[in-house]
Amino acid sequence: MTADRRAILLLLVLSIGLNLGLAAIGLWRTLSWLVIPASFVLLVLICERAGRLVPMRGRSVYERALALGFPAAVLLLWQVAGDTGLINTTWFPQPSRILAGLWDLTVNYDRFSKASLIGRPWLIPQYFAEGGLAGVWTLLAESHVLATVGRVLAGFVLGAVPGILLGVVMGINQTVRLMLDTTLSAVYVLPKIAIFPIVMLIFADPFGEGPKILVVALAVFILMTINTMAAVRGIDRIYLMAGRNYGATGWQMMRHVILPGALPVIFSGLRIALGTAMIVIISVEFLRAKQGVGFITFYYWEVLNPEKMYAGLIVVMLLGVVLTYGLQWLQKRLIPWQR
């Protein structure tokens, strides 16, 4: 037996023995605050030793198992802790109860808010037969998820495009940069939810979609302006010199040197801006919305239904993952040289 295998066996015995020993003498619950971190450290050491034994051809499988296995272990621990009374399930319901709440939100129509989680897509054939495309739109318009995604995407595009354009200008023009940099830095630190009441005053319908989309756009615009400016200014001077030596001027320099050189950093900023857009819209839906994932999350907190409240949080996380993967797909298409 190799040294790594012996170490894995020893650490595994130590971890199991620690937990079972304390459980046998009735001290596990009392010392759980210490046992759980210690078990995590032992688990990390075991996985590190096991990783040394994995051949190169199985490395991707090992890394994927770590990425998916740890969250699964956390959920299992959460479930066991709830079932054994280690945590208060009134406020921290088990994952099984949260999944049941998520299923209930998905398949049932809320007659109070006249909305559902995903718009009951299984009824599309029926609504199309009765009212055509208008009937389908009526069905999908009741979706909390589509309401949130629509606000995020609209605000994201409206803020990102002018933010990137202004950032490029600030990156290449010192006068514009000096004029706007201080102002943008001052506005950047303002909590975007704090300016939402001001944004509401701009619109004739302060409770409509306009203020919600605009406050997301403002948050994304400021982030993308600062990020794009830094991306343009961070381009290696040797690329600019090479472009000039090959005769590139004006738009050619912009198209073939500046934009390709700045795109990797711009897309990093877009990921941050997308996360910020999700945070802002969920906060806004907490305060002033009758539809959206943030609205149902806050609503079920108000009526003391923690299972569905946590289900709303799960939907927010899933939306973040899906939108981020969509942005990564776009990045691979626009920056093929980074593959």
Sequence and secondary structure as in RCSB ss.txt:
>XXXX:A:sequence
MTADRRAILLLLVLSIGLNLGLAAIGLWRTLSWLVIPASFVLLVLICERAGRLVPMRGRSVYERALALGFPAAVL
LLWQVAGDTGLINTTWFPQPSRILAGLWDLTVNYDRFSKASLIGRPWLIPQYFAEGGLAGVWTLLAESHVLATVG
RVLAGFVLGAVPGILLGVVMGINQTVRLMLDTTLSAVYVLPKIAIFPIVMLIFADPFGEGPKILVVALAVFILMT
INTMAAVRGIDRIYLMAGRNYGATGWQMMRHVILPGALPVIFSGLRIALGTAMIVIISVEFLRAKQGVGFITFYY
WEVLNPEKMYAGLIVVMLLGVVLTYGLQWLQKRLIPWQR
>XXXX:A:secstr
  HHHHHHHHHHHHHHHHHHHHHHTT TTTTHHHHHHHHHHHHHHHHHHHHHHS GGGHHHHHHHHHHHHHHHHH
HHHHHHHHTTSS TTTS  HHHHHHHHHHHHH  BTTTTBBSS  GGGHHHHHHHHHHHHHHHHHTTBHHHHHHH
HHHHHHHHHHHHHHHHHHHHHH HHHHHHHHHHHHHHHTS GGGGHHHHHHHSSSTTSHHHHHHHHHHHHHHHHH
HHHHHHHHTS HHHHHHHHHTT  THHHIIIIIHHHHHHHHHHHHHHHHHHHHHHHHHHHHHS SSSHHHHHHHH
HHTT HHHHHHHHHHHHHHHHHHHHHHHHHHHHH GGG 
